[in-house]
Amino acid sequence: MDSVSFFPSFLKMLAALTIVLGLMIGAMFVLKRFMNQAVPGMDDGQAIRILSTRYLGPKNSIMLVEVLGQLMVIGLSNQQMSLLATITDVRSAERMQSLQNPVKKTPAVMEQLARYKDALRAMAGLRGGTWEK
């Protein structure tokens, strides 16, 4: 009966795991690239924008929505959606739009990977695709 040594088997398993994880991360990166691209013929969300959402309870919330430059306050529940108010005051509209927070497109994982990549380049002395001498 042949005995299987532990160390070579462990290295093979580790290499296979590294390849699988690398493929999964690469697929995630490619999918993110394609999912963030705008579809031709779409308005890129310029006609309707959700400025703010406040959750009141389970399945109940209030949303501040801008539709073609007009601000509306909409109440959402499990069964219906209803218009609560339309903001017509110019000063209030400017204040509401200034409260809008921009959404971060880069997830924390991708930022962390970029930091690791920069650190590895700094340690290896790689600058601009060439090795420093």
The first five atom37 places (N, CA, C, CB, O) and aatype in JSON, in Angstrom:
{
  "aatype": [12, 3, 15, 19, 15, 13, 13, 14, 15, 13, 10, 11, 12, 10, 0, 0, 10, 16, 9, 19, 10, 7, 10, 12, 9, 7, 0, 12, 13, 19, 10, 11, 1, 13, 12, 2, 5, 0, 19, 14, 7, 12, 3, 3, 7, 5, 0, 9, 1, 9, 10, 15, 16, 1, 18, 10, 7, 14, 11, 2, 15, 9, 12, 10, 19, 6, 19, 10, 7, 5, 10, 12, 19, 9, 7, 10, 15, 2, 5, 5, 12, 15, 10, 10, 0, 16, 9, 16, 3, 19, 1, 15, 0, 6, 1, 12, 5, 15, 10, 5, 2, 14, 19, 11, 11, 16, 14, 0, 19, 12, 6, 5, 10, 0, 1, 18, 11, 3, 0, 10, 1, 0, 12, 0, 7, 10, 1, 7, 7, 16, 17, 6, 11],
  "atom_mask": [
    [1, 1, 1, 1, 1],
    [1, 1, 1, 1, 1],
    [1, 1, 1, 1, 1],
    [1, 1, 1, 1, 1],
    [1, 1, 1, 1, 1],
    [1, 1, 1, 1, 1],
    [1, 1, 1, 1, 1],
    [1, 1, 1, 1, 1],
    [1, 1, 1, 1, 1],
    [1, 1, 1, 1, 1],
    [1, 1, 1, 1, 1],
    [1, 1, 1, 1, 1],
    [1, 1, 1, 1, 1],
    [1, 1, 1, 1, 1],
    [1, 1, 1, 1, 1],
    [1, 1, 1, 1, 1],
    [1, 1, 1, 1, 1],
    [1, 1, 1, 1, 1],
    [1, 1, 1, 1, 1],
    [1, 1, 1, 1, 1],
    [1, 1, 1, 1, 1],
    [1, 1, 1, 0, 1],
    [1, 1, 1, 1, 1],
    [1, 1, 1, 1, 1],
    [1, 1, 1, 1, 1],
    [1, 1, 1, 0, 1],
    [1, 1, 1, 1, 1],
    [1, 1, 1, 1, 1],
    [1, 1, 1, 1, 1],
    [1, 1, 1, 1, 1],
    [1, 1, 1, 1, 1],
    [1, 1, 1, 1, 1],
    [1, 1, 1, 1, 1],
    [1, 1, 1, 1, 1],
    [1, 1, 1, 1, 1],
    [1, 1, 1, 1, 1],
    [1, 1, 1, 1, 1],
    [1, 1, 1, 1, 1],
    [1, 1, 1, 1, 1],
    [1, 1, 1, 1, 1],
    [1, 1, 1, 0, 1],
    [1, 1, 1, 1, 1],
    [1, 1, 1, 1, 1],
    [1, 1, 1, 1, 1],
    [1, 1, 1, 0, 1],
    [1, 1, 1, 1, 1],
    [1, 1, 1, 1, 1],
    [1, 1, 1, 1, 1],
    [1, 1, 1, 1, 1],
    [1, 1, 1, 1, 1],
    [1, 1, 1, 1, 1],
    [1, 1, 1, 1, 1],
    [1, 1, 1, 1, 1],
    [1, 1, 1, 1, 1],
    [1, 1, 1, 1, 1],
    [1, 1, 1, 1, 1],
    [1, 1, 1, 0, 1],
    [1, 1, 1, 1, 1],
    [1, 1, 1, 1, 1],
    [1, 1, 1, 1, 1],
    [1, 1, 1, 1, 1],
    [1, 1, 1, 1, 1],
    [1, 1, 1, 1, 1],
    [1, 1, 1, 1, 1],
    [1, 1, 1, 1, 1],
    [1, 1, 1, 1, 1],
    [1, 1, 1, 1, 1],
    [1, 1, 1, 1, 1],
    [1, 1, 1, 0, 1],
    [1, 1, 1, 1, 1],
    [1, 1, 1, 1, 1],
    [1, 1, 1, 1, 1],
    [1, 1, 1, 1, 1],
    [1, 1, 1, 1, 1],
    [1, 1, 1, 0, 1],
    [1, 1, 1, 1, 1],
    [1, 1, 1, 1, 1],
    [1, 1, 1, 1, 1],
    [1, 1, 1, 1, 1],
    [1, 1, 1, 1, 1],
    [1, 1, 1, 1, 1],
    [1, 1, 1, 1, 1],
    [1, 1, 1, 1, 1],
    [1, 1, 1, 1, 1],
    [1, 1, 1, 1, 1],
    [1, 1, 1, 1, 1],
    [1, 1, 1, 1, 1],
    [1, 1, 1, 1, 1],
    [1, 1, 1, 1, 1],
    [1, 1, 1, 1, 1],
    [1, 1, 1, 1, 1],
    [1, 1, 1, 1, 1],
    [1, 1, 1, 1, 1],
    [1, 1, 1, 1, 1],
    [1, 1, 1, 1, 1],
    [1, 1, 1, 1, 1],
    [1, 1, 1, 1, 1],
    [1, 1, 1, 1, 1],
    [1, 1, 1, 1, 1],
    [1, 1, 1, 1, 1],
    [1, 1, 1, 1, 1],
    [1, 1, 1, 1, 1],
    [1, 1, 1, 1, 1],
    [1, 1, 1, 1, 1],
    [1, 1, 1, 1, 1],
    [1, 1, 1, 1, 1],
    [1, 1, 1, 1, 1],
    [1, 1, 1, 1, 1],
    [1, 1, 1, 1, 1],
    [1, 1, 1, 1, 1],
    [1, 1, 1, 1, 1],
    [1, 1, 1, 1, 1],
    [1, 1, 1, 1, 1],
    [1, 1, 1, 1, 1],
    [1, 1, 1, 1, 1],
    [1, 1, 1, 1, 1],
    [1, 1, 1, 1, 1],
    [1, 1, 1, 1, 1],
    [1, 1, 1, 1, 1],
    [1, 1, 1, 1, 1],
    [1, 1, 1, 1, 1],
    [1, 1, 1, 1, 1],
    [1, 1, 1, 1, 1],
    [1, 1, 1, 1, 1],
    [1, 1, 1, 0, 1],
    [1, 1, 1, 1, 1],
    [1, 1, 1, 1, 1],
    [1, 1, 1, 0, 1],
    [1, 1, 1, 0, 1],
    [1, 1, 1, 1, 1],
    [1, 1, 1, 1, 1],
    [1, 1, 1, 1, 1],
    [1, 1, 1, 1, 1]
  ],
  "atom_positions": [
    [[0.83, -1.18, 0.0], [0.0, 0.0, 0.0], [0.88, 1.24, 0.0], [-0.95, 0.0, 1.21], [1.79, 1.36, 0.82]],
    [[0.62, 2.16, -0.91], [1.41, 3.38, -1.02], [0.99, 4.38, 0.04], [1.27, 3.99, -2.42], [-0.19, 4.58, 0.31]],
    [[1.98, 4.97, 0.64], [1.66, 6.01, 1.62], [1.73, 7.37, 0.92], [2.65, 5.95, 2.85], [2.66, 7.64, 0.15]],
    [[0.77, 8.21, 1.2], [0.7, 9.54, 0.62], [1.3, 10.5, 1.62], [-0.77, 9.94, 0.26], [0.87, 10.58, 2.77]],
    [[2.31, 11.24, 1.17], [2.92, 12.17, 2.11], [2.03, 13.41, 2.23], [4.35, 12.57, 1.65], [1.34, 13.81, 1.3]],
    [[2.07, 13.97, 3.38], [1.17, 15.08, 3.72], [1.55, 16.37, 3.02], [1.17, 15.29, 5.21], [0.67, 17.06, 2.49]],
    [[2.82, 16.72, 3.0], [3.24, 18.02, 2.51], [2.94, 18.24, 1.01], [4.71, 18.2, 2.76], [2.38, 19.28, 0.67]],
    [[3.29, 17.33, 0.11], [2.94, 17.55, -1.3], [1.42, 17.61, -1.54], [3.54, 16.44, -2.16], [0.95, 18.38, -2.38]],
    [[0.67, 16.82, -0.82], [-0.79, 16.86, -0.96], [-1.34, 18.2, -0.48], [-1.44, 15.71, -0.18], [-2.25, 18.76, -1.08]],
    [[-0.77, 18.69, 0.61], [-1.2, 19.99, 1.14], [-0.89, 21.1, 0.14], [-0.51, 20.27, 2.49], [-1.72, 21.99, -0.07]],
    [[0.29, 21.06, -0.47], [0.66, 22.08, -1.46], [-0.26, 22.03, -2.68], [2.11, 21.9, -1.89], [-0.64, 23.08, -3.21]],
    [[-0.62, 20.83, -3.14], [-1.55, 20.71, -4.27], [-2.91, 21.29, -3.91], [-1.69, 19.24, -4.69], [-3.52, 21.99, -4.72]],
    [[-3.39, 21.01, -2.7], [-4.68, 21.52, -2.26], [-4.64, 23.05, -2.16], [-5.08, 20.91, -0.9], [-5.58, 23.73, -2.57]],
    [[-3.55, 23.58, -1.63], [-3.41, 25.03, -1.49], [-3.33, 25.7, -2.86], [-2.15, 25.36, -0.67], [-3.92, 26.77, -3.05]],
    [[-2.63, 25.1, -3.8], [-2.55, 25.65, -5.16], [-3.92, 25.64, -5.82], [-1.54, 24.86, -6.01], [-4.3, 26.62, -6.47]],
    [[-4.67, 24.56, -5.67], [-6.01, 24.49, -6.26], [-6.93, 25.53, -5.64], [-6.61, 23.08, -6.09], [-7.72, 26.16, -6.34]],
    [[-6.84, 25.71, -4.34], [-7.66, 26.71, -3.66], [-7.31, 28.12, -4.13], [-7.49, 26.6, -2.15], [-8.2, 28.95, -4.32]],
    [[-6.03, 28.38, -4.32], [-5.59, 29.69, -4.8], [-6.12, 29.96, -6.21], [-4.06, 29.77, -4.79], [-6.57, 31.07, -6.5]],
    [[-6.08, 28.95, -7.07], [-6.59, 29.12, -8.43], [-8.09, 29.38, -8.42], [-6.28, 27.87, -9.27], [-8.56, 30.27, -9.13]],
    [[-8.83, 28.63, -7.62], [-10.29, 28.81, -7.56], [-10.64, 30.19, -7.01], [-10.93, 27.72, -6.69], [-11.5, 30.87, -7.57]],
    [[-9.99, 30.61, -5.94], [-10.26, 31.94, -5.39], [-9.87, 33.04, -6.36], [-9.51, 32.12, -4.07], [-10.57, 34.04, -6.47]],
    [[-8.76, 32.86, -7.07], [-8.35, 33.84, -8.07], [-9.37, 33.96, -9.2], [0.0, 0.0, 0.0], [-9.67, 35.07, -9.64]],
    [[-9.89, 32.83, -9.65], [-10.93, 32.86, -10.69], [-12.19, 33.54, -10.2], [-11.24, 31.45, -11.15], [-12.83, 34.28, -10.94]],
    [[-12.57, 33.29, -8.94], [-13.77, 33.91, -8.39], [-13.6, 35.42, -8.27], [-14.11, 33.3, -7.01], [-14.52, 36.17, -8.6]],
    [[-12.45, 35.88, -7.81], [-12.19, 37.31, -7.67], [-12.14, 37.96, -9.05], [-10.87, 37.57, -6.9], [-12.66, 39.06, -9.23]],
    [[-11.51, 37.29, -10.02], [-11.47, 37.82, -11.38], [-12.85, 37.93, -12.0], [0.0, 0.0, 0.0], [-13.17, 38.92, -12.66]],
    [[-13.69, 36.91, -11.79], [-15.05, 36.95, -12.31], [-15.84, 38.08, -11.66], [-15.77, 35.6, -12.08], [-16.61, 38.76, -12.32]],
    [[-15.65, 38.27, -10.35], [-16.34, 39.35, -9.66], [-15.92, 40.71, -10.23], [-16.05, 39.29, -8.14], [-16.75, 41.59, -10.44]],
    [[-14.63, 40.88, -10.49], [-14.13, 42.13, -11.03], [-14.72, 42.4, -12.41], [-12.6, 42.1, -11.11], [-15.15, 43.52, -12.7]],
    [[-14.74, 41.38, -13.28], [-15.28, 41.55, -14.63], [-16.77, 41.86, -14.57], [-15.03, 40.28, -15.47], [-17.24, 42.73, -15.29]],
    [[-17.51, 41.15, -13.72], [-18.95, 41.42, -13.6], [-19.21, 42.83, -13.08], [-19.6, 40.4, -12.68], [-20.13, 43.5, -13.56]],
    [[-18.42, 43.29, -12.13], [-18.58, 44.66, -11.62], [-18.37, 45.66, -12.74], [-17.58, 44.94, -10.47], [-19.11, 46.64, -12.84]],
    [[-17.38, 45.43, -13.58], [-17.1, 46.34, -14.7], [-18.3, 46.42, -15.64], [-15.85, 45.88, -15.47], [-18.7, 47.51, -16.05]],
    [[-18.87, 45.26, -15.98], [-19.99, 45.25, -16.91], [-21.27, 45.77, -16.28], [-20.2, 43.86, -17.44], [-22.09, 46.37, -16.97]],
    [[-21.46, 45.54, -15.0], [-22.69, 45.97, -14.35], [-22.71, 47.49, -14.13], [-22.85, 45.26, -13.01], [-23.79, 48.08, -14.07]],
    [[-21.56, 48.13, -14.02], [-21.5, 49.57, -13.79], [-21.59, 50.39, -15.07], [-20.24, 49.92, -13.06], [-21.7, 51.61, -15.02]],
    [[-21.55, 49.72, -16.23], [-21.64, 50.45, -17.48], [-23.09, 50.83, -17.75], [-21.07, 49.62, -18.63], [-24.01, 50.08, -17.44]],
    [[-23.26, 51.99, -18.35], [-24.6, 52.46, -18.68], [-25.12, 51.73, -19.91], [-24.61, 53.99, -18.91], [-24.36, 51.44, -20.84]],
    [[-26.4, 51.44, -19.92], [-27.03, 50.8, -21.06], [-27.4, 51.88, -22.07], [-28.29, 49.97, -20.61], [-27.99, 52.88, -21.68]],
    [[-27.06, 51.71, -23.35], [-27.44, 52.72, -24.35], [-28.96, 52.88, -24.41], [-26.88, 52.33, -25.73], [-29.7, 51.9, -24.38]],
    [[-29.4, 54.11, -24.51], [-30.82, 54.38, -24.58], [-31.45, 54.64, -23.21], [0.0, 0.0, 0.0], [-32.6, 55.06, -23.14]],
    [[-30.71, 54.41, -22.14], [-31.22, 54.69, -20.81], [-30.85, 56.12, -20.44], [-30.67, 53.67, -19.75], [-29.92, 56.69, -21.01]],
    [[-31.57, 56.7, -19.48], [-31.32, 58.09, -19.1], [-30.33, 58.21, -17.95], [-32.63, 58.75, -18.72], [-30.15, 59.3, -17.41]],
    [[-29.69, 57.11, -17.56], [-28.7, 57.1, -16.47], [-29.29, 57.6, -15.15], [-27.51, 57.95, -16.84], [-28.54, 58.1, -14.31]],
    [[-30.59, 57.47, -14.96], [-31.2, 57.87, -13.7], [-31.36, 59.36, -13.54], [0.0, 0.0, 0.0], [-31.6, 59.82, -12.42]],
    [[-31.24, 60.13, -14.6], [-31.33, 61.57, -14.48], [-32.77, 62.05, -14.35], [-30.68, 62.22, -15.68], [-33.0, 63.12, -13.78]],
    [[-33.73, 61.3, -14.85], [-35.13, 61.73, -14.78], [-35.7, 61.51, -13.38], [-35.98, 60.98, -15.82], [-36.49, 62.32, -12.89]],
    [[-35.32, 60.42, -12.74], [-35.83, 60.1, -11.4], [-34.63, 59.82, -10.5], [-36.81, 58.86, -11.43], [-33.8, 58.96, -10.79]],
    [[-34.55, 60.55, -9.39], [-33.48, 60.34, -8.41], [-34.08, 60.23, -7.02], [-32.43, 61.48, -8.47], [-34.93, 61.04, -6.65]],
    [[-33.64, 59.24, -6.26], [-34.05, 59.11, -4.86], [-33.01, 59.86, -4.04], [-34.17, 57.59, -4.41], [-31.85, 59.46, -3.98]],
    [[-33.43, 60.95, -3.41], [-32.51, 61.79, -2.66], [-32.3, 61.29, -1.24], [-33.01, 63.21, -2.63], [-31.19, 61.37, -0.71]],
    [[-33.36, 60.76, -0.64], [-33.25, 60.32, 0.74], [-34.35, 59.31, 1.05], [-33.32, 61.51, 1.72], [-35.43, 59.36, 0.46]],
    [[-34.07, 58.41, 1.98], [-35.05, 57.43, 2.43], [-34.95, 57.33, 3.95], [-34.83, 56.03, 1.76], [-33.85, 57.25, 4.5]],
    [[-36.08, 57.34, 4.62], [-36.12, 57.17, 6.08], [-37.09, 56.05, 6.38], [-36.54, 58.51, 6.81], [-38.26, 56.11, 6.02]],
    [[-36.59, 55.01, 7.06], [-37.43, 53.88, 7.42], [-38.14, 54.17, 8.73], [-36.59, 52.58, 7.53], [-37.52, 54.55, 9.72]],
    [[-39.43, 53.98, 8.73], [-40.25, 54.25, 9.9], [-40.53, 53.01, 10.71], [-41.56, 54.89, 9.49], [-40.76, 53.09, 11.92]],
    [[-40.52, 51.89, 10.1], [-40.8, 50.62, 10.75], [-40.72, 49.52, 9.72], [0.0, 0.0, 0.0], [-40.31, 49.76, 8.59]],
    [[-41.11, 48.32, 10.11], [-41.07, 47.22, 9.14], [-41.98, 47.52, 7.95], [-41.49, 45.9, 9.81], [-43.19, 47.73, 8.1]],
    [[-41.39, 47.53, 6.77], [-42.1, 47.74, 5.5], [-42.78, 49.1, 5.39], [-43.12, 46.66, 5.32], [-43.73, 49.24, 4.62]],
    [[-42.33, 50.1, 6.14], [-42.87, 51.46, 6.07], [-41.71, 52.45, 5.98], [-43.77, 51.78, 7.3], [-40.77, 52.4, 6.77]],
    [[-41.8, 53.35, 5.0], [-40.73, 54.33, 4.85], [-41.26, 55.58, 4.15], [-39.55, 53.73, 4.08], [-42.33, 55.58, 3.55]],
    [[-40.47, 56.63, 4.23], [-40.74, 57.89, 3.54], [-39.55, 58.16, 2.64], [-41.0, 59.09, 4.55], [-38.4, 58.01, 3.05]],
    [[-39.83, 58.56, 1.39], [-38.77, 58.83, 0.42], [-38.89, 60.25, -0.11], [-38.81, 57.82, -0.73], [-39.99, 60.75, -0.34]],
    [[-37.75, 60.88, -0.29], [-37.68, 62.17, -0.96], [-37.17, 61.88, -2.36], [-36.75, 63.21, -0.19], [-36.05, 61.4, -2.53]],
    [[-37.99, 62.18, -3.38], [-37.7, 61.82, -4.76], [-37.73, 63.07, -5.64], [-38.71, 60.76, -5.28], [-38.6, 63.93, -5.48]],
    [[-36.77, 63.17, -6.54], [-36.77, 64.24, -7.53], [-37.14, 63.64, -8.88], [-35.38, 64.95, -7.59], [-36.46, 62.74, -9.38]],
    [[-38.22, 64.13, -9.46], [-38.67, 63.68, -10.77], [-38.7, 64.88, -11.69], [-40.08, 62.99, -10.68], [-39.52, 65.79, -11.53]],
    [[-37.79, 64.88, -12.67], [-37.69, 65.98, -13.64], [-37.62, 67.35, -12.96], [-38.87, 65.94, -14.6], [-38.28, 68.29, -13.4]],
    [[-36.82, 67.45, -11.9], [-36.61, 68.71, -11.21], [-37.64, 69.05, -10.15], [0.0, 0.0, 0.0], [-37.5, 70.06, -9.46]],
    [[-38.67, 68.25, -9.99], [-39.71, 68.5, -8.99], [-39.5, 67.56, -7.8], [-41.14, 68.32, -9.59], [-39.35, 66.36, -7.98]],
    [[-39.49, 68.11, -6.59], [-39.29, 67.32, -5.39], [-40.61, 66.84, -4.82], [-38.53, 68.13, -4.34], [-41.56, 67.62, -4.66]],
    [[-40.67, 65.55, -4.51], [-41.88, 64.95, -3.94], [-41.52, 64.12, -2.73], [-42.63, 64.09, -4.99], [-40.47, 63.48, -2.69]],
    [[-42.41, 64.13, -1.74], [-42.27, 63.29, -0.57], [-43.28, 62.16, -0.74], [-42.5, 64.09, 0.78], [-44.48, 62.41, -0.87]],
    [[-42.79, 60.92, -0.74], [-43.64, 59.76, -0.99], [-43.61, 58.84, 0.21], [-43.18, 59.0, -2.26], [-42.54, 58.55, 0.75]],
    [[-44.78, 58.38, 0.63], [-44.9, 57.41, 1.7], [-45.06, 56.02, 1.12], [0.0, 0.0, 0.0], [-45.89, 55.8, 0.23]],
    [[-44.27, 55.07, 1.61], [-44.32, 53.69, 1.14], [-44.72, 52.77, 2.27], [-42.97, 53.26, 0.54], [-44.21, 52.88, 3.38]],
    [[-45.64, 51.87, 1.98], [-46.0, 50.83, 2.94], [-46.01, 49.5, 2.19], [-47.38, 51.11, 3.62], [-45.7, 49.44, 1.0]],
    [[-46.37, 48.45, 2.89], [-46.39, 47.13, 2.29], [-47.41, 47.05, 1.15], [-46.7, 46.07, 3.34], [-47.18, 46.35, 0.17]],
    [[-48.52, 47.75, 1.26], [-49.61, 47.64, 0.31], [-49.7, 48.77, -0.71], [-50.87, 47.55, 1.04], [-50.27, 48.57, -1.78]],
    [[-49.16, 49.96, -0.4], [-49.37, 51.08, -1.3], [-48.24, 52.1, -1.24], [-50.67, 51.75, -0.98], [-47.38, 52.07, -0.36]],
    [[-48.29, 53.0, -2.22], [-47.38, 54.14, -2.29], [-48.26, 55.37, -2.45], [-46.34, 54.0, -3.49], [-49.17, 55.38, -3.28]],
    [[-48.0, 56.41, -1.64], [-48.86, 57.6, -1.74], [-48.01, 58.86, -1.68], [-49.91, 57.6, -0.61], [-47.0, 58.92, -0.98]],
    [[-48.44, 59.86, -2.42], [-47.77, 61.16, -2.44], [-48.18, 61.93, -1.2], [-48.13, 61.95, -3.74], [-49.36, 62.21, -1.0]],
    [[-47.21, 62.27, -0.35], [-47.5, 62.99, 0.88], [-47.43, 64.5, 0.67], [-46.52, 62.58, 1.97], [-48.26, 65.24, 1.2]],
    [[-46.44, 64.95, -0.1], [-46.29, 66.39, -0.32], [-45.44, 66.62, -1.55], [-45.68, 67.09, 0.91], [-44.66, 65.76, -1.96]],
    [[-45.59, 67.8, -2.13], [-44.73, 68.27, -3.21], [-44.06, 69.54, -2.72], [-45.53, 68.51, -4.55], [-44.74, 70.47, -2.28]],
    [[-42.76, 69.58, -2.79], [-42.01, 70.73, -2.3], [-41.86, 71.73, -3.44], [-40.61, 70.31, -1.73], [-41.21, 71.45, -4.45]],
    [[-42.48, 72.89, -3.26], [-42.44, 73.92, -4.3], [-41.6, 75.12, -3.89], [-43.85, 74.37, -4.64], [-41.2, 75.91, -4.75]],
    [[-41.32, 75.27, -2.59], [-40.51, 76.37, -2.11], [-39.08, 76.22, -2.61], [-40.54, 76.44, -0.56], [-38.47, 75.17, -2.41]],
    [[-38.54, 77.23, -3.26], [-37.23, 77.16, -3.88], [-36.13, 76.97, -2.84], [-36.96, 78.42, -4.7], [-35.22, 76.17, -3.04]],
    [[-36.21, 77.69, -1.72], [-35.19, 77.56, -0.67], [-35.2, 76.17, -0.05], [-35.41, 78.63, 0.43], [-34.15, 75.59, 0.2]],
    [[-36.37, 75.64, 0.19], [-36.47, 74.29, 0.75], [-35.94, 73.25, -0.24], [-37.93, 73.96, 1.12], [-35.26, 72.3, 0.15]],
    [[-36.26, 73.44, -1.52], [-35.78, 72.51, -2.53], [-34.26, 72.51, -2.61], [-36.39, 72.86, -3.91], [-33.64, 71.45, -2.7]],
    [[-33.64, 73.7, -2.57], [-32.18, 73.79, -2.6], [-31.56, 73.14, -1.37], [-31.74, 75.26, -2.7], [-30.53, 72.48, -1.46]],
    [[-32.2, 73.33, -0.22], [-31.68, 72.73, 1.01], [-31.78, 71.21, 0.97], [-32.46, 73.27, 2.23], [-30.85, 70.51, 1.39]],
    [[-32.89, 70.69, 0.46], [-33.06, 69.24, 0.35], [-32.04, 68.63, -0.61], [-34.48, 68.89, -0.1], [-31.48, 67.57, -0.33]],
    [[-31.79, 69.29, -1.71], [-30.83, 68.78, -2.68], [-29.4, 68.86, -2.17], [-30.95, 69.53, -3.99], [-28.56, 68.05, -2.56]],
    [[-29.11, 69.82, -1.3], [-27.77, 69.91, -0.74], [-27.51, 68.82, 0.3], [-27.55, 71.28, -0.12], [-26.36, 68.51, 0.6]],
    [[-28.57, 68.24, 0.86], [-28.42, 67.17, 1.84], [-28.11, 65.83, 1.2], [-29.68, 67.06, 2.67], [-27.75, 64.88, 1.9]],
    [[-28.26, 65.75, -0.12], [-28.03, 64.49, -0.8], [-26.58, 64.08, -0.67], [-28.44, 64.59, -2.27], [-25.68, 64.88, -0.94]],
    [[-26.34, 62.83, -0.24], [-24.99, 62.3, -0.11], [-24.66, 61.5, -1.36], [-24.86, 61.43, 1.16], [-25.45, 60.66, -1.78]],
    [[-23.48, 61.74, -1.96], [-23.11, 60.94, -3.12], [-22.84, 59.49, -2.71], [-21.86, 61.53, -3.82], [-22.29, 59.24, -1.64]],
    [[-23.24, 58.56, -3.56], [-23.06, 57.13, -3.29], [-21.67, 56.72, -3.72], [-24.15, 56.28, -4.01], [-21.24, 57.05, -4.83]],
    [[-20.97, 56.0, -2.85], [-19.66, 55.5, -3.19], [-19.83, 54.31, -4.14], [-18.87, 55.1, -1.93], [-20.6, 53.39, -3.85]],
    [[-19.1, 54.32, -5.26], [-19.22, 53.24, -6.21], [-18.22, 52.13, -5.94], [-19.04, 53.75, -7.62], [-18.45, 50.98, -6.29]],
    [[-17.1, 52.47, -5.31], [-16.08, 51.47, -5.05], [-16.34, 50.82, -3.7], [-14.68, 52.1, -5.11], [-16.33, 51.51, -2.68]],
    [[-16.56, 49.51, -3.68], [-16.79, 48.86, -2.4], [-15.51, 48.81, -1.57], [-17.33, 47.45, -2.61], [-14.41, 48.94, -2.1]],
    [[-15.67, 48.62, -0.28], [-14.53, 48.62, 0.63], [-13.52, 47.53, 0.28], [-15.01, 48.43, 2.06], [-12.32, 47.73, 0.45]],
    [[-13.98, 46.4, -0.22], [-13.07, 45.3, -0.57], [-12.14, 45.72, -1.7], [-13.87, 44.05, -0.97], [-10.94, 45.44, -1.66]],
    [[-12.69, 46.4, -2.7], [-11.87, 46.82, -3.84], [-10.86, 47.9, -3.41], [-12.76, 47.34, -4.98], [-9.74, 47.93, -3.92]],
    [[-11.27, 48.78, -2.49], [-10.34, 49.79, -1.98], [-9.2, 49.12, -1.23], [-11.07, 50.79, -1.07], [-8.04, 49.52, -1.37]],
    [[-9.52, 48.11, -0.44], [-8.5, 47.39, 0.33], [-7.53, 46.69, -0.63], [-9.16, 46.38, 1.28], [-6.32, 46.71, -0.41]],
    [[-8.06, 46.06, -1.68], [-7.2, 45.39, -2.66], [-6.29, 46.4, -3.36], [-8.04, 44.64, -3.7], [-5.13, 46.1, -3.64]],
    [[-6.8, 47.59, -3.65], [-5.98, 48.62, -4.28], [-4.85, 49.06, -3.35], [-6.85, 49.83, -4.69], [-3.73, 49.3, -3.79]],
    [[-5.16, 49.17, -2.05], [-4.11, 49.53, -1.09], [-3.04, 48.46, -1.01], [-4.73, 49.76, 0.31], [-1.85, 48.77, -0.96]],
    [[-3.46, 47.17, -1.01], [-2.49, 46.07, -0.98], [-1.63, 46.08, -2.24], [-3.21, 44.72, -0.84], [-0.42, 45.84, -2.17]],
    [[-2.24, 46.35, -3.38], [-1.51, 46.4, -4.64], [-0.47, 47.5, -4.59], [-2.48, 46.62, -5.82], [0.67, 47.3, -5.01]],
    [[-0.84, 48.68, -4.09], [0.11, 49.79, -3.99], [1.24, 49.45, -3.02], [-0.61, 51.06, -3.53], [2.4, 49.79, -3.27]],
    [[0.9, 48.79, -1.91], [1.93, 48.42, -0.94], [2.89, 47.4, -1.53], [1.29, 47.85, 0.34], [4.1, 47.5, -1.31]],
    [[2.38, 46.42, -2.29], [3.25, 45.43, -2.92], [4.16, 46.07, -3.96], [2.42, 44.33, -3.56], [5.33, 45.71, -4.07]],
    [[3.62, 47.01, -4.71], [4.45, 47.72, -5.7], [5.55, 48.51, -5.0], [3.59, 48.65, -6.57], [6.68, 48.55, -5.47]],
    [[5.21, 49.15, -3.89], [6.2, 49.93, -3.16], [7.3, 49.02, -2.61], [5.54, 50.72, -2.03], [8.48, 49.37, -2.64]],
    [[6.9, 47.85, -2.09], [7.9, 46.93, -1.54], [8.77, 46.35, -2.63], [7.22, 45.81, -0.76], [9.97, 46.15, -2.42]],
    [[8.2, 46.06, -3.78], [8.96, 45.45, -4.86], [9.76, 46.47, -5.66], [8.03, 44.69, -5.78], [10.65, 46.1, -6.42]],
    [[9.44, 47.73, -5.5], [10.15, 48.77, -6.24], [9.65, 48.92, -7.67], [0.0, 0.0, 0.0], [10.36, 49.43, -8.53]],
    [[8.43, 48.48, -7.9], [7.85, 48.57, -9.25], [7.18, 49.91, -9.4], [6.84, 47.41, -9.5], [6.27, 50.25, -8.64]],
    [[7.62, 50.69, -10.4], [7.05, 52.0, -10.64], [6.72, 52.11, -12.12], [8.01, 53.12, -10.2], [7.61, 52.01, -12.97]],
    [[5.46, 52.32, -12.44], [5.07, 52.57, -13.82], [5.34, 51.41, -14.77], [0.0, 0.0, 0.0], [5.55, 51.63, -15.96]],
    [[5.33, 50.18, -14.26], [5.5, 49.02, -15.13], [6.94, 48.6, -15.34], [0.0, 0.0, 0.0], [7.2, 47.63, -16.04]],
    [[7.91, 49.32, -14.74], [9.31, 48.94, -14.87], [9.93, 48.81, -13.49], [10.1, 49.96, -15.73], [9.49, 49.44, -12.53]],
    [[10.95, 48.0, -13.42], [11.65, 47.84, -12.15], [12.64, 48.99, -11.97], [12.39, 46.47, -12.09], [13.35, 49.37, -12.9]],
    [[12.66, 49.54, -10.76], [13.63, 50.58, -10.46], [14.98, 49.94, -10.19], [13.18, 51.45, -9.26], [15.06, 48.83, -9.64]],
    [[16.02, 50.62, -10.56], [17.36, 50.09, -10.33], [18.07, 50.91, -9.31], [18.17, 50.04, -11.63], [19.22, 50.62, -8.97]]
  ]
}
